[in-house]
Amino acid sequence: MDIHTNIPLKNYTTMKLGGNARFMTEVHTPEDLADVCRNARAQNLPLFILGGGSNVIVHDEGFNGLVVRNRIPGFSVVSDEPGQTLIKVGAGENWDETVKKTVDMNLSGIEAMSAIPGTAGAAPVQNVGAYGQEIADTLISLEAYDIVDDRFVILQSADCGFSYRHSIFRGNAAGRYVITNITLRLYKTAPQPPFYKAIQEYFDANNITLYTPQIIRDAVIAIRKNKLPDPQVTPNTGSFFKNAIVEDWQLADLRNEYPDIPTYDMSDGRFKIPTGWLIEQVGLKGKTLHGMRVHDKNALVLINESAKSYADLASARDEIIGAVRDQFRITIEQEPLEI
């Protein structure tokens, strides 16, 4: 396989910032992936696995190692039963195209995650989710190459340590596993209400009372198109910040000052607060900081309008985090990974 040198990573990430990769290659089979990882480890060369580049921020100094673009393909039915179907998807498959294929099969389970950029293999890493669904709800297992033990392994969903926008792959096992495929359990039954608030509002506004995976997908695509800029046109990484999670006692304190604060009960004594609302309350929605604009339709999104460096992005991020912390005593967290 070809190994390229001194490759500008801004050309492979949707925020369009950052320095060069010392080396870059592309793999299309698990065997090639294992060979690349073995060779890099033998040479003490740092590794980074890159999917679609839509959830990655690159530092100005770039990456002094090997960036591997995972392009392992595959889409197949593992089993087909009366109420459910198991689908195996290669890690390099485009995520939205994968969702479309399952919706075309009239299967339910990931239709609300339509129009999320990136690859299927990246979905478990941050436990991708949207509009009431997340990958942890449907993932049965995944196959991965274990760099440390030099072997392929199968991890069950319970092994992945899923929580809100988190997994072992960006936690205590970060850098150890390279996902090669995922297996999802999807359902043949029609989606049923209650739906996520934004979807229900869309249905009400459009007088929709018949619910199918395709109708959910169409609604989500329309909602996202209105609220989120296309990363292929406008440099951004989608939601730049995670929604805030607070304990019930923190929320009670906040409600004394902000009775209208929006929340989502996580049913474990914690509550999710839309970080976009927090950013809007501190007056930063639509503002431009260091060349980064806070999106005027969704304050979770940072758009690279004129930033020239990671340093510009970091300055804007830190100002936003500081403003929210000072007003609400909540420290919001960045969602994209960094290299």
N, C-alpha and C positions, 0 to 999 in steps of 0.2 A: 504494500500500500504506500501511497505517497505521503511524505512528511514535508510540510511547508514551514518556512522560517519567517520570523519577523512579520507576523500577520496582524493588521490593525483590528483589534477586537471590537472597536466601535462599529465596524461594518457587519458584525455578527450579533449585536445586541440592540434591542429596540430603543434604549435611551440615547444611543449614538455618542457615548462618551468613553474615555479611558484609553489606555496605552495598548501596546502590542503584546501578542503572545510570542514567546521565544520559538515555540514549535506548535504546529497544529496538524491534525489528521482527522480522517473520517472513517468510521467503521460501519460495516453492514451485516456482520455476522457475530454471534457470541464468541466464536473461536478467534476472530480477528481482534475483538475487544480484549480477550484474555491475553493474547500475544503482546498487544500494545502495553497493557498494564504491567505484564511481567518485565518487559524490556525497560520500561520507565523506572520500575522499582529497582532493577539491577543497576541502573545508572544514577540512582538517588535523585531522580527527576520528579519534581512535584507534578501532580496530575489534577486536571479539572475536567469534569464531564459537562458538556454543553448541549442543551436541547435546542429549543427555539430562540433562546437568548432574550425572552420576554420577561424574565424574572431575575435578571442578573445585572449588577452594577460593577463596572470595572474601574479600578484605581488608575490614576494617571501613570504610574510606573509600569502598568501592564502586568503580565504574568510570566515569571521567569521559569517556565516549565512547559509541559505538554498539555494543550487543550485538545480533548477528544470530542468530536461531534458525533453523537450517538444517532445513527440512522438505521438501526436494526428494524426491518419491516415485519409485517405479519398481521393478519386479521382472520380468525377462524372460530368456528363454533365447536366448543369442547363437548357440550352436551345440550340436548334439547328435550325438555320435559313439558308436561301439560301446562304448568304455571310459570316456568322460568327457563332461561337459557343462559348458559355459561359461555362467555366470549373471551378468547385469548388475543391480546393485542401486543404487537411488537413495540418496544420502547421508543423507536424512532418514528412511529406513526404520528401524523399531525392530529392533535387532540380533537379539534372541531370536526375534522373529517371523520374521525372515529365516532363521535357523537352522532353525526349525520347518518352514518351507516346503521347504527343501532336504531335510530328513529325510523329510518326507511324499513327496518324489519318490524316496526311497531312495538319495539321493546322500551320499557320504562325503567328509569333509574339514574340516568345521567343527562336527560334532556334539558334540565334547568342549568346545566353547565355548558350550554352551547356558547359559541363565539369566544371562548377563553383561548387566548393564543398559547402556543407551546406544544410540547410533545406528550405522548401518553406516558412515557417513562418518567417524566418530571412531575406528573400529577400526584403520585404518592409522597413525593419529597416534602412538599409543603401542605399535604392534605388539601388539595385544591377543592374549592367549594364556591357555590353561588346560589342565591335564591332558594335556600332551604335544602339543598343537596350538597354532599361532599363525597369525595372519593372513598372515604372510610366506610360509607354506607353500603357500598356495592363491591368493594375489593375483597375477593376471597383469598387470593395469594399472589405472590409475584416471584419471578425467578431473577436471580442476580449473581454477578460475579463477586466473590469475596476476595478483595485484594490482599488482605492480611493472610488468609489461609490458602490462597491460590486454588480456589475451587468454586464451582457453581453450587448455589444453594437455593432452596425454596423457603420463602418466608411466608407464614400465614398472616392474615390481617392482624391478629392479636400480637404478633411479634413486632409490628411496625411502630408501636407506641403512639398511635394517632391521638392528637388533640387538636384544638383549634389552630389551623394553619401551621401544624407542626407534626414532626415524626422523628423517629430515630435517625433518619437520613440527613436531617439538619440539626440533630442533637448529639447524643453521645456516640453515635455510629457515623457521624459525618465523615465522608471520605473513604469509608471502608467498603461499601457496597456500590456496584454499578448495576442498575436495573436493566434487564434485557427484555422482559415482557411482563405483562400484568394480566390477571384473570378476574373478570367481573361477573357478578351474578345480576342479571337483569330480568325484569318481570313482564309477563304478557297481559297483566291487568291494566286497565286504564288509570291514569293518574286521578287521584281523588282530593277534593278540598279537605281541610283548609290549605290554601296556597300561601306562599310568601306574600307579604303585603303588596309589594310592587307589582307582582303578577296578578293578584286579585284586582287591584286598581285598574290594571290594563284590561282585564276581562270585563269589568264593570263599565269602563269607558267605551268599550267596543261591543257591548251586548253579547259577550261570548258565554255560553252555558254548556257547550259540548267540549269535553276535555280529552285530548289524545296526546301522545308524546309529540306529534308534529305541531299541534296547536301550542303546546307549552314552548317548544323550540322557537316557533315563530314569534311568540310573545317576548321571550328572552332576547332574541336577536334585535327586535324592535326597541326594547327598553335599553339594551346596551348601546345600540347605535345612537340613541338620543343622549345617553349619559356619559359614554366613554369614547375618547378619541381613538381612531384606528392607529395602532402603533406602526403600521407599515407606511402611514402618511405623516403622522404627527409623533415625534419621538417621546415615548413614555413607557412605563412598565405596568400599566393598569393601576390597580390599587397600590399606592406606594406605602401606605401605612395599614397595619392591622387594626381592626376594630378593637376598642379598649374593653378589657375585662375587669370588673370590679366585684368585690365582695358585697354581700347584702348590707352590711353596716356602713360601707363606704357610700353606697347608693342612697341610703337613708339620710346620710349627712348632706349629700349633694342635692337631694330633693328639697331640703330646707331652703336652699338658695335658688335652685332651678326646678320649680314644680313641674315644668313641661318637658323635662329631659327625657328623650326617647330611650327605651330600653328593650332588650330581648331576654327573657328568662331562660337561662341555660339549664334549669332544673337541678342544679347541684349546689345551690347557695350562692351562685355567681350570676352576674348579669352582664350582657354585652351592651356597650354604648357605641353608637355609630361615631367613629372618629371624624368622619366628614362633618357631622353636626358640631363637634367640639371645635374643629378648625374654623368653621363658619362663625361660631360664637365669638372667637377671638379676633374676628375681623379680617381674616386672611384669604377668604374665598375670592378668587379672581385676581389676587395680588401677584406681582412678579418680584421674586427675591433672587438676586444673583443670577439672573438669566433663566430661572426656573419659575414657571407660572403655576399657581394653584388653580386647577380647572374650575371654571365658573359654573359648571353643571354638576360637578362631583369633586368636593374638596379633598377626597382621598387620593386624587390623581395629581401627580406633578408632571408638567409638560416642559420639555427642554426647548425653550424658545430661542435662547441665545447663549446658554452656558457653554463654556469652552473646556471645562475640566471637571474631574471628580470633586475637586476642592470647591467649585461653585455649587455643585449639588449638595455637598456636605454642609456648606454654610447655610443654604436655604433650609435643608432638613432640620438642622440644629435650631434655627430660629423658630421654626414651626413647633418643634417639640418643646422648646423653652416657653413659648407663649401659652401653649395648652397646659403645661405643668404649672406655670405661675398662676393661671386663673382657676384651674380645676383640681390641682394637686394629683393629676394623673400623668404618668409618663407613657406616652404612646410609642409604639415600636414600628420600626421599618419592616416591610414585608420582603422585598427582594434580597437575595443573597449577594455577597460581595466577593470579588476576587481581586 
